[in-house]
Amino acid sequence: MHRIVIVGGGAGGLELATRLGDTMGREQKALITLVDACPTHVWKPLLHEVAAGSLDVDAHQIEYAAQAHWHHFSFALGEMVELDSGSRRLRLSEIRDDERPNEVVLPTRWIEYDTLVLALGSRTHSFGISGAETHAVTMDTLEQAERLRKRLLHTCVRNNALKEAGLHRTVKIAIIGGGATGVELAGELRRMEESFRKFGLHASEPTGDFEITVFEAGTRILPALPERISAMAQQMLQQLGVSVSLSDPIVEVSRDQIRTRSGHIATTDIVIWAAGIKAPAVLGCINGLAVNHINQVTVDGKLRSVSDDNIFALGDCASCSWTNDRSVPPRAQAAHQQAVYLAKAISARARGMAIGDFHYTDYGSLVSLGSSKAIGHLIGGFPGASLLLEGGLAKLMYTALYQKHRTAISGLRRTIVDVLAHRLRRMARPRVKLH
Ligand SMILES: Cc1cc2nc3c(=O)[nH]c(=O)nc-3n(C[C@H](O)[C@H](O)[C@H](O)COP(=O)(O)OP(=O)(O)OC[C@H]3O[C@@H](n4cnc5c(N)ncnc54)[C@H](O)[C@@H]3O)c2cc1C
C-alpha cells in the first residue's frame, strides 16, 4: 500500500492525519503514519493559558495513540532528526526514560515513505539578540509553558512570604513582542494574579504584584491587525495595568535586566520572548530540500516542495506565497485550511487525479484579553467586508474557534461530551492552577 508519513501532529498535521485516516486509511487505500516528538497534542494557541495556569491541560490534550486507533492511522513517537529524501526515509531519535536517562525506551528508527508531509510547526526566533536564548523563556511547547507557570507561581509564593518580613516587592515581567501571543499572555497574567490573590498566594491590594510591560519593536502592538484594533487593544492593556513600550527594540537580555536600542535599561525578574518565528533547524540540514532563511520549506501552489515531488509541507514550517509580496501567515487558521486542502489533494493524487492550487482565505483575527474579553475583526472571506468585534461577543467567537479545531479532530459528539465534562469540573475547581 502507498505509505503516507506526516511529521508533526500540531494544528495542521493532526487534522490532516485524522482526515486521511478517516478516508484513505479506513478504506485501506494507504498506510498513514503520524510522527510526533511528544505523545500528546495540545492546540498551540492555548499555551499562553497553560503558562498562566488558567487551562486544565489534562482536559485539553489529545493522546496521539488513541486518536490514531479511532481514526485508522498509526502513530510513531519520536523526533525526526534526519531525512534521506533520495531513499525516501527519515530517522527518528531514540527515546530515553526521563527518570533513568541511561535506559533507552525506543532505539533510533528509520521510517520509509512514498509521500511525506512536513508539519513541524515553528519555534520562537530570537533574531540573534545577545542573551535572549539564555535568559528569556519561550512558550513553544507544553513543557516550556508549564515551566513558565511554575516559575511565576514560585515567584509569587516567595514574594508573599517576604511580605511578612517587610521585604515584599513587585515582580517585574517583560514580554518581548507585541503580537497576539504577547498581548494575550499579558491579559492572562492579570487573570492569574487575581486568582492567586483570591486564594491567598499573593497579597498586595488593590493593584497587583505583577508589573507587566510589553515591549514591541514596531510602532504599534498587534501590527498584523488594523490600526484601530491595535489602538483599542493598547487601551485595554492599559486598563489592565499593563505598560506598553513601542519603537524601541530590545538589543540585549541579561540575567536580571534588558537593554533597548535607545539605551533604556529595565530591571526584570522574568523575560518572556514572544517575538518572531523560525522553522525547526532540522529542516535546514536536509540535503537538497529547498528552504528559506528561517528554515521554512519552500512549496508551490499545491503545497509541494519545489525541490521534491514526494514531499509536501504545511503550517508554520512551510513558505507558501499568498499575495504578490506576502506569504501565508503562521497561524492556526492557515494550518487548518492547508490540512483540509492536502487531505483532498493527496487523496486525488493517489487516484491519479489533480486538484487546483491552494488559496488561503484570511477570516480575520481575534485576540483574547483575559477571562471575559477579546478583540479583533472578522473578514468572512469577502474582500473589504470586515466586522470589528470586542468584549464578550469577541470572547465567545474566540472560544468557538478552538471548539472548531476540536470538532475537526475529535468529531462533534466527543467534543460536546468533553466541553460539558470540562464545564462541570470547572464548577468544583479554582479557575487557575494553584500548585
Ligand atoms: C502562545 C501562542 C498563541 C497563539 N495564538 C494563536 C491564535 O490565537 N490564532 C492563530 O491563528 N494562531 C495562533 N498561534 C500560532 C499557531 O499556534 C500556529 O500557527 C499553529 O499551531 C501552526 O500549526 P502547525 O501544524 O504548523 O504546527 P504546530 O501546531 O506548532 O505543531 C507542530 C508539531 O510538530 C511537532 N514537531 C516539531 N518538530 C518535530 C520533529 N523534529 N519531529 C517530530 N515532531 C516534531 C511538535 O511536537 C508539534 O506537535 C499561537 C502560537 C503560540 C505559540
Ligand as a Chemical Component Dictionary entry (heavy atoms), coordinates in Angstrom:
data_LIG
# 
_chem_comp.id                   LIG 
_chem_comp.type                 NON-POLYMER 
_chem_comp.pdbx_formal_charge   0 
_chem_comp.three_letter_code    LIG 
# 
loop_
_chem_comp_atom.comp_id 
_chem_comp_atom.atom_id 
_chem_comp_atom.alt_atom_id 
_chem_comp_atom.type_symbol 
_chem_comp_atom.charge 
_chem_comp_atom.model_Cartn_x 
_chem_comp_atom.model_Cartn_y 
_chem_comp_atom.model_Cartn_z 
_chem_comp_atom.pdbx_ordinal 
LIG C1  C1  C 0 1.242  31.075 22.599 1  
LIG C2  C2  C 0 0.730  31.033 21.168 2  
LIG C3  C3  C 0 -0.515 31.575 20.862 3  
LIG C4  C4  C 0 -1.004 31.521 19.559 4  
LIG N1  N1  N 0 -2.245 32.045 19.292 5  
LIG C5  C5  C 0 -2.766 31.941 18.040 6  
LIG C6  C6  C 0 -4.073 32.409 17.766 7  
LIG O1  O1  O 0 -4.760 32.949 18.640 8  
LIG N2  N2  N 0 -4.555 32.268 16.500 9  
LIG C7  C7  C 0 -3.827 31.668 15.499 10 
LIG O2  O2  O 0 -4.331 31.547 14.360 11 
LIG N3  N3  N 0 -2.587 31.214 15.734 12 
LIG C8  C8  C 0 -2.025 31.334 16.967 13 
LIG N4  N4  N 0 -0.764 30.872 17.220 14 
LIG C9  C9  C 0 0.002  30.276 16.110 15 
LIG C10 C10 C 0 -0.463 28.817 15.894 16 
LIG O3  O3  O 0 -0.388 28.119 17.103 17 
LIG C11 C11 C 0 0.386  28.149 14.831 18 
LIG O4  O4  O 0 0.335  28.910 13.650 19 
LIG C12 C12 C 0 -0.100 26.735 14.544 20 
LIG O5  O5  O 0 -0.096 25.933 15.700 21 
LIG C13 C13 C 0 0.779  26.098 13.464 22 
LIG O6  O6  O 0 0.355  24.795 13.258 23 
LIG P1  P1  P 0 1.371  23.701 12.714 24 
LIG O7  O7  O 0 0.588  22.454 12.476 25 
LIG O8  O8  O 0 2.157  24.269 11.605 26 
LIG O9  O9  O 0 2.426  23.473 13.886 27 
LIG P2  P2  P 0 2.221  23.190 15.455 28 
LIG O10 O10 O 0 0.809  23.315 15.874 29 
LIG O11 O11 O 0 3.246  24.008 16.147 30 
LIG O12 O12 O 0 2.660  21.664 15.558 31 
LIG C14 C14 C 0 3.945  21.202 15.236 32 
LIG C15 C15 C 0 4.087  19.778 15.763 33 
LIG O13 O13 O 0 5.296  19.223 15.265 34 
LIG C16 C16 C 0 5.949  18.518 16.295 35 
LIG N5  N5  N 0 7.390  18.502 15.942 36 
LIG C17 C17 C 0 8.204  19.572 15.830 37 
LIG N6  N6  N 0 9.430  19.186 15.449 38 
LIG C18 C18 C 0 9.388  17.845 15.315 39 
LIG C19 C19 C 0 10.344 16.857 14.917 40 
LIG N7  N7  N 0 11.606 17.181 14.595 41 
LIG N8  N8  N 0 9.954  15.559 14.894 42 
LIG C20 C20 C 0 8.676  15.200 15.223 43 
LIG N9  N9  N 0 7.736  16.101 15.586 44 
LIG C21 C21 C 0 8.086  17.408 15.630 45 
LIG C22 C22 C 0 5.609  19.274 17.565 46 
LIG O14 O14 O 0 5.734  18.444 18.708 47 
LIG C23 C23 C 0 4.158  19.704 17.293 48 
LIG O15 O15 O 0 3.248  18.733 17.755 49 
LIG C24 C24 C 0 -0.229 30.927 18.527 50 
LIG C25 C25 C 0 1.041  30.401 18.824 51 
LIG C26 C26 C 0 1.519  30.444 20.141 52 
LIG C27 C27 C 0 2.885  29.872 20.454 53 
# 
loop_
_chem_comp_bond.comp_id 
_chem_comp_bond.atom_id_1 
_chem_comp_bond.atom_id_2 
_chem_comp_bond.value_order 
_chem_comp_bond.pdbx_ordinal 
LIG C1  C2  SING 1  
LIG C2  C3  SING 2  
LIG C2  C26 DOUB 3  
LIG C3  C4  DOUB 4  
LIG C4  N1  SING 5  
LIG C4  C24 SING 6  
LIG N1  C5  DOUB 7  
LIG C5  C6  SING 8  
LIG C5  C8  SING 9  
LIG C6  O1  DOUB 10 
LIG C6  N2  SING 11 
LIG N2  C7  SING 12 
LIG C7  O2  DOUB 13 
LIG C7  N3  SING 14 
LIG N3  C8  DOUB 15 
LIG C8  N4  SING 16 
LIG N4  C9  SING 17 
LIG N4  C24 SING 18 
LIG C9  C10 SING 19 
LIG C10 O3  SING 20 
LIG C10 C11 SING 21 
LIG C11 O4  SING 22 
LIG C11 C12 SING 23 
LIG C12 O5  SING 24 
LIG C12 C13 SING 25 
LIG C13 O6  SING 26 
LIG O6  P1  SING 27 
LIG P1  O7  DOUB 28 
LIG P1  O8  SING 29 
LIG P1  O9  SING 30 
LIG O9  P2  SING 31 
LIG P2  O10 DOUB 32 
LIG P2  O11 SING 33 
LIG P2  O12 SING 34 
LIG O12 C14 SING 35 
LIG C14 C15 SING 36 
LIG C15 O13 SING 37 
LIG C15 C23 SING 38 
LIG O13 C16 SING 39 
LIG C16 N5  SING 40 
LIG C16 C22 SING 41 
LIG N5  C17 SING 42 
LIG N5  C21 SING 43 
LIG C17 N6  DOUB 44 
LIG N6  C18 SING 45 
LIG C18 C19 SING 46 
LIG C18 C21 DOUB 47 
LIG C19 N7  SING 48 
LIG C19 N8  DOUB 49 
LIG N8  C20 SING 50 
LIG C20 N9  DOUB 51 
LIG N9  C21 SING 52 
LIG C22 O14 SING 53 
LIG C22 C23 SING 54 
LIG C23 O15 SING 55 
LIG C24 C25 DOUB 56 
LIG C25 C26 SING 57 
LIG C26 C27 SING 58 
# 
